[in-house]
Amino acid sequence: MRPLRAILPCLACAAALLVLGGCGTSRPTAYKPQRPAIVYSPLTDEQAHDIAIHALGLVGTPYRYGGNTPEGGFDCSGLIGYVYQSSAGVAPPRTVAQLAGFGQRVDADQLRTGDLVVFGTHHAGIYVGEGRFVHAPSSGGTVRMDALQARHWARLNPTFRRP
């Protein structure tokens, strides 16, 4: 019988070959990009359309910090809450920081009317179609419609949410 010292190097080599034997022997698999998941909404198409139409109807309403009615004025999240509640019976969160996590994230190529347009945790609006959104900009302004591709808004890198 051989001494253990003579067998150990052979055992170590055999173990290494067993471990390394699986490396690189399998056939490479082709990369298959995954399609983005389609995001569904509990809102019907009609409700989403009503949300967009209602938001458009509020263009010109004065801005008011903390405002959430047409009579008293709107801030951006107050506008969203008012429109969603009165058009679809949905009560979204009150702050933009909370809206940033509300519903499901939507890719830009899946946007539909009624989706939320969120700029970080500081500003938000309602997508109304054709690359445009309605929002209540800062003090001194009124509720208005802007293009997402306008230089100012595009550089803020918006995200999109669907309740």
Summary of the structure (lengths in Angstrom):
residues: 163
radius of gyration: 27.4
end to end distance: 75.5
largest distance: 99.0
contacts: 435
relative contact order: 0.16
helix: 34%
strand: 20%
